[in-house]
Structures are given as C-alpha cells and as structure tokens.
Amino acid sequence: MGFLSVLSCAHQWVGSRLQPGDCAIDATVGTGADTLFLAQQVGPRGQVIGFDIQSEALTLAQTRIRKHSEGSKLGSISMLELSHARMAEAVPDVWIGRVGAIMFNLGYLPAEGANTSVITETASTITALEAATTLLRPRGIITVVLYPGHDGGAQEAEAVSRWAAALPVEQAQVVMYRQMQRETSPYLIGIEKK
C-alpha cells in the first residue's frame, strides 16, 4: 500500500476533524482540489471560502467544482481573487474562532501553461498563517503543504517551519509529515489549535 502522498495525508487529517455544517477555508485555491474536498466535507449546510491571486486558478477551480457537483451535496463555496494575506479582513466576523479547517497548498499553480514564476510569497504566507490561527476553532486544523524544490520554495518552507515550530504548545500542537531522504520533496505541516 505505501505511505500516503502529502496531499492525501492533508485530506485525511482535515476529513477527520471537519463536521457537516462547518466553515472551512482554502487559503490557496489553485486548481480547486482542496476547495472541492472541503465543500464535500462540510456538506450542504457548510461554507467554504477560497483565496487565490490568479483569475486563471479560480477559473480552473470553478470548472473542477462544476464537473463534480452534479448529484453531490456540496457546501456553499465563495472564491475570492485575493491574497491569502487578506484572509482575516475577507471572512465574515462570525467566522472568527469558528473555522474547522484551513488548507494551504503553497508554491505555484500546477496547471499546464501556468506562469510558474507566480508563487506564494513568504511574507504573505506568514501573515495568512497568523490570521488562520485566530480564525480556527479549538481542535480545528491548519494544513500546510510545502514545496522546497522550486525557486523560492525552500526559503518559504524554512520560514513556515520555523514559524510553526515557534507556536506555543499551550496554543497548538504541530506535527510534520515528510519523506526524510530527499531535501526537496514536498512535506506537510499540521497545526491543531488547542
């Protein structure tokens, strides 16, 4: 069977914590895989907000969601062409301290012909992670998939890892899922709020 991919592991961790009717956030929509997953998990009474700075990403995500929504009981989905760094100001005030899961899949848009020079930036990612910790409910989870193998990815991964390791244990439990033999392989950080 083998180990789960980092993306499958992130979905497993989130799926075990989200409940029907929850609120969830996809901090980096990309092609919409996590957005669709979150909408499936929260069900028709739940809500998902997704963020991406690229209109191309939102278009790809909308196509994916339309393709998989027929007969599916998805939560309400709002996608914003906005940096995840503006998450705190963009979500409804009633979400503060009530979000069940926030997923980050960093790097660049993984689509054919996409501009791979448009990447998530360390400063905006840290700002978004700070906001995420305030939006999360107790026992809610943040997942962060990091890609140290592309230009700028190693620096962002190192900064996020340092930030997560510095979270007080009274505030959160932080774990890492990583293939140890390759420095550039993607890895996953999970943050559970206490």
Helices and strands as residue ranges (DSSP letters): H 6-15, E 23-26, H 33-42, E 47-52, H 55-69, E 76-81, G 84-86, H 87-90, G 93-95, E 99-105, H 122-135, E 136-146, H 153-165, E 172-178, E 187-193
